[in-house]
Amino acid sequence: MPRISVIVPAYNVEAYIPRCLQSLQAQTFGDWEAVVVDDGSSDRTPEILDGFAAKDARIRIIHQPNAGVSAARNRALEAIRGEYCLIIDGDDFLHPQLMEICLHFAEKDHSDLVAFTYDRTYRKGLMALHSLGRPEPETVSFKQYRIDGIKSRTTDNIYGWVSEYAMLGKLRQKGRWTIKHCQPWRCLYRTDRIRDIRFPDCRVYEDLPWWGDVLLRVRKATVLNLPLYFYYPNYRGAILSSGQEIRVESLRRAIQLSEASYANAAPHQRRIWEREFLSSFRKKLRQKECQLAR
């Protein structure tokens, strides 16, 4: 049984999925499995995935008719076997030490969740190159980390360290760190904390209610201010390619589902979730509804 399972939904990512899987194979920690769900791709993604699986037994492929990223992640959640779990999108990739670092802190701190961040320099640089019509760099340089030199923050006050509004710089000035936003790829999770939490059937914003349910289960978290995830600005991906009407309807449903999840939560949990997360998403929904009405 592998220590870490990696969930990878993949839909029409033939240009990116090799790099994604190669970043798993390049990990300094080797006891992992990847459950890759091909969500009815119409390009060469299925062929590429089968090729990787044929050469690396740690990579398992599930082919299914197109049903969306939530269905793909949910299918993988049913199949994973690891004690810990990562979720990565098929067009992104990982720092080669991500698994080694996160597992070290999960075990040292006995945490249910180890949070990290993404490399903002990489993403901003790519977006600038795209806007100028210039080619992307062929390789990426990774900083090497000494684990005994990494600073971390461990807390059992989960909601006290989560903020949609908080900027990392401001929190650093105050001596606080944050598990910021709700993308599922931001963390290493204990599998038994999230295995039965399902992503809702939303085209986008499916991460909002899911993340809220995760926080209801997590008892202890370790926060690392390390850019271990490389988020690729794929303009054909679900978020950047979705029309405004789809965004509005998906956001409305995500808010409703989150409200339902927290209806019976402890008062302090409901209060912080409302203030730090739902209020900003409700504001975003009102803005999008006004834009549609014009």
VENTAFEN-V150759 format. One line per field, one symbol per residue. ss: DSSP state (h for helix, s for strand, l for the rest). phi: phi as a letter, one per 30 degrees, with the letter a starting at -180 (. if undefined). psi: psi as a letter, one per 30 degrees, with the letter a starting at -180 (. if undefined). A space follows every 10 residues. Layout:
ss->???
phi->???
psi->???
//
This chain:
ss->lllsssssss llllllhhhh hhhhhlllll lssssssssl llllhhhhhh hhhhhlllss ssssllllhh hhhhhhhhhl lllssssssl llsslllhhh hhhhhhhhhl llsssssslh hhhhhhhhhh hhllllllll llllllhhhl lssssllhhh hssllllhhh hhhlllllss lllhhhssss hhhhllllll lllllhhhhh hhhhhhhlll ssssssssss lllllllhhh hllhhhhhhh hhhhhhhhhh hlllllhhhh hhhhhhhhhh hhhhhhhhhh hhhl
phi->.ddbcccbdb bhbedbddde ddddddddcc dbbccccdci dccdeedddd ddddcbddcc cccbdebjdd ddddddedcd bddbbcbbdd ccacddcede dddeddddch cdabcbbcdd dddddddddd dcicddddbb ccdcccddcd dbbcbccedd ccadddcedd dddciccbcc ibddddbccd dddbecccdd dbdbiddddd ddddddcdca bccccbdccc ccdddcdedd cddddddddd dddddddded dcdcddeddd ddddddbddd dddddddddd dddd
psi->klekkkkjkk jhheffeeee eefefgkfkf illkjkjjih kgageeeeee eeeffjffjk kkkllkflee eeeeeeeffl flelklkkkf glllkfgeee eeeeeeeefh kfkjkaalje eeeeeeeeee ffglllkflk kkkkkjefgk klkkkgieff gkkefkkeee eeeggllkjk agkfgflkkk efffegkkkl ikelgffeee eeeefffkfk kkkkikifkj jkijffleef fkleeeeeee eeeeeeeeee egeglkeeee eeeeefdeee eeeeeeeeee eef.
//
